[in-house]
Amino acid sequence: MPSGAGFYGSQVAKNSSQPEITVIVNCALNVPLMILSIFGNALVLVAILKTPSLRSSSILLLCSLAVSDLLVGTLIQPLYIASVLTRKELLDSLWFTVSFAACGISLCTITTISVDRFLALHFHMRYPSLVTKSRTVHAIAIIWFLIFLLSGVYYLNPLVYFFLIALGVGLFLLISIVAYIGIYRIVKRQKLQISTLQQAVQASTTENLSNFKQLKTSALNSFVFFIVMVVFYMPMSIAMTLYLVTENWDSAWGFATTAVFMNSSINPVLFCWRIGTLRKAVTKTVQKILGKQS
């Protein structure tokens, strides 16, 4: 059984010394996705950097996600295309380990966002003092450090590496699911109190209700990001399962990999669709860029 980076290249190489049509099609699909990922995530990051009012804890987490997605477009997809076309083992190892690191960072960040939204709803008024920008930055730094440290395990012991990945994926998905169940229960309980709160005349009560509705919307946005990620990562899980039961899996693996990469291209669109303030900032950034060029 081939391991790690040799999965895709070794299976394709068995069939032909030249790239198969499926490989060429897959590479062709990755080119526009790569361009979309680079420009989309770059625009999101530039818009956030140029808009200080956007730099909340939750947006900082989205920045981490955008940086990992940008890494996919600028480094991982070019390495992947070069790898499947040239069948070089070094390129196989590079794109494989770096891609798993980027995917791990995305998964950890999405999980952290789900926990962050749960804390925002659960603690509500205490949340700003509990989740500060500095703590969020430290959490992001720890995520990146640990994931890239884990990537080194592959070169020491691939079996341990895959075991840790499987364990981590299951754990982070479980944490996200538990967090969203908690969010659902909080929102459901709050709905029972809305009628009473709306009848209150105190301005503070009305303001608290408005803040809670904003937090609920933010939690819904994070849930959308989570579901979309699961949808795009699901083909990879299916391809890995096929690998365990059959050797005729190389095409499935290639297109499943592209589906994972596609998530990095879709995320900027999701961010702008679901987050109005970010959408306005990105629009202003595009207008400034076009204005300077004209």
N, C-alpha and C positions, 0 to 999 in steps of 0.2 A: 504494500500500500504506500504510494508516494505521500510525502508529508509537506505541509506548508506551501511555500511558494512554487514548488514543482507541480502542484495539483493541475493547474490549467495547461501550462506549457508542455508537460510530459505527455498528457493525454492527447493533445492535438498533434504533437510531433509523431505519435505512433501512426497516425493515419496518412500524413503527407509531409513532404519536405517543403511544400509551398503553403502559404496561408489559405485556409478554406474560405469558401464564400461567406459562411457564417461569421468567421473571424473578421473578414473585411467589413461586412455589414456592421458588426458590433463596434469596430473601431470608428467607422463612419458616424455611427450614432453618438459616440463619445466626443467627437470634435465640437458640434454645436453645444452639447451639454457643458463641455469644458469652458467654452466662451461665455455662456450664460452664467455659469458658476463664478467665474472670475469677475465679470462686470457687475453682476447682481450683488454679490457679497461685498465687493469693493465699494459700491455705491452706498450700501447700508452702513458700512464702517465709517466712510467719509462723512456721511450725513450725521451720524452720532457724534463724531469728533467735532464737527462744526456746530453742533447744537447742544450747549451745556445743559439745558433744561431736560434733555433726554437721558442724562446719565444717572438714572436711578439704579438700584440694585438689580431689579429684574432686567433692565436693558443691558446692564453689564454682562449678565449671563447670556443674553442674546448675542452680545459682541463675541463672547467665547465661541459660541456656536457658529457665528459667521466667519470667524478666523479659521476654525477647523474646516468649514466648507470651502473657504478660499484656498486652503492648503490642498484640498482635493482637486480643485481646478488648475492650480498653478504647478503642482508637483506630481500628485498621485496619478491623475489621468494621463499626462504625457508619458510617465514611466510605464503605465499599464499598456498604452498603445504601442510604445517601443518594445515592450516585453513580448506581447503576443505576436508581433510581426517578426521580431528577430530571434525569439526563442533563446535569449541569453539568460543563464541562471542567475547572474548577478542582478540583472534588471528584475527578474522574477522576485528575488528576495527583497529588493528595495521597495518595489511597489506593494508587495504583500504586507511587509511589516509596517510600513508607513501608513498604508490604508487602514490596517486594523487599529493602529494608534489613533488615526483621525476618527474612525467610526467609534472607537471606545470613548474618545473625548466627547463626541456628539451625544452618545448614549448617556454618559455621566452627566453632561450638562443638561440634557432634557430631564433626567431624573432630578437633578438639583432644582430645576425650574419648577417641577411638580411639587417638590417639598417646600420650596419657597412660597408658592401660591397657597399651599395648605397652611403654612405658618401665618401668612398675611390674613387669611380668613379666620383662623382659629384664635389668634391673639389680637387681631384687628388693631386696636388703639396702641398696643404695646409693640407692634411689629416694627415701626421705624427705629426704636431703640434696640431691638434685638438683632435685626438684620441691617447692618450698616454697610456703606460702600466699602470700607476697608476690610470688613469681614468677608464680603463677597469676593473682593479681589484676592484675598488670601485663599479662599475656597477654590477659586478658578486656578490659581497657581499650583495648589496641591493636586488638583485633578490632572493638569497637564504633566506635572512632574511624575506622578505615580504611573500614568498611562505609558509615558515614554520609557520609564524604568522597566515596566512590565514587558515592553517590546524587546528589550535586551534578553529576556528569558528565552525567547524563541531560539536564539543562537546557542544557548547553553543546553536547553532541553525542550525540543518542540512539543513533546507529549505533555509536559507540565504546563507549557505555554497555552496549549489548546484547552487543557483542563481548567486553567485559571480563567480563560476567556468564557468558556461555557458557564462556569460558576458565576462569574461577574455579570454576564448578560442576564442570567436567571434572577440574580439578586436585584439588579437595578430595575428590571421589569417589574418584579414583585413590589419593590419600594414605590415605584410610580403608581402601580395599580392601587396599593393601599392608600397612597396619598390622595388619589382621585376619589376613592370611596369615601375617605374622610371629608373631602371637599363637598361631595354630593350630599352627605349627611348634614353638614353645616348649612348648606344652601337650603336644603329641604326644611330644616328646623327654622331657618330665618324667614322662610316664606310664611310660616305660621304666625310670625310676629309682625309681618309687614303691615297688615291692616291696623294693628294697634299703634304701630309707630307712625303711620300716616295720619292718624287721628290726633297725635300729639301736636301741640302748638309751639313747643320749644324749638328755637332755631338750631340748637345743638343737636337735637334728636334728628331733625331733617338733614342736617349736614352728615351725621353719622350714617344715616340711611343711604345718602348719596355716595359716600365713600365705600360703603359695603357693596353697592351695585357696581361700582368701578372695579373693585377687587374681584367680584364674581365674574365680570366680563373678562378680566385678565386671566382668571383661572380657566375660563372656557377657551380662551386663545391658546393657553399652554396645552390644554387637552387636545386641541386640534393639531398642534405641532407634534404631540406625542403619537397620535393616531396615524398621521401621515408618515412619520418615521417608521412605525411598525409595518405599515402597508408596503413601503419601499424595501424594507429589510426582510420581509417575509419570503420573497423568492430565493434569497440567499439561504435561508433556513431549509427551504424545500430542496434546493440544489445539494446542500450538504447531506440531507437525508437520502437523496438519490445516490450520492456517492457511496453511502454505506451499503446499498442494496444492489447497485448495478455499476458497470464500468462505462456505460453509454450515457455520460452525464456532462461531457465537456461543453457542449453548446448551452446547456442549461446553466452551467457555472458562469460562462462568459456573459450571458444576458442578465443573470442575477446580479453579477458584479456591476453591470451598467445601471441596473435598477437602484442599487445602493448609491452609486455616483449621482444618479438623477435627483436623489433627495437633496443633495447640495445645491442643485440648480433651482429646485422648487422652493426651498426655504426662504430666499429673499422675497419671492412673490407672496408667500404666506405671511411673512412679517409685515409687508406693506398693506396687504389685504386686511389683516386682523387688527393692526395697530395704527390707528388714525394719525397720531402725532408723528410716528415714524414715517408714514406715507407722505405727510406734508413736508417733512424734512428732506426726504429723498427727492421729492418733486422740486423743491427749491434748489437742491444741489445740482440736479440735472439741468434746470433752467440757467443756473450760473455757469455751468460748464459750456452749454450751448451758446450762452451770451458772450463768453470770452472767445469762442471760436468764430463767431460771426463778425 
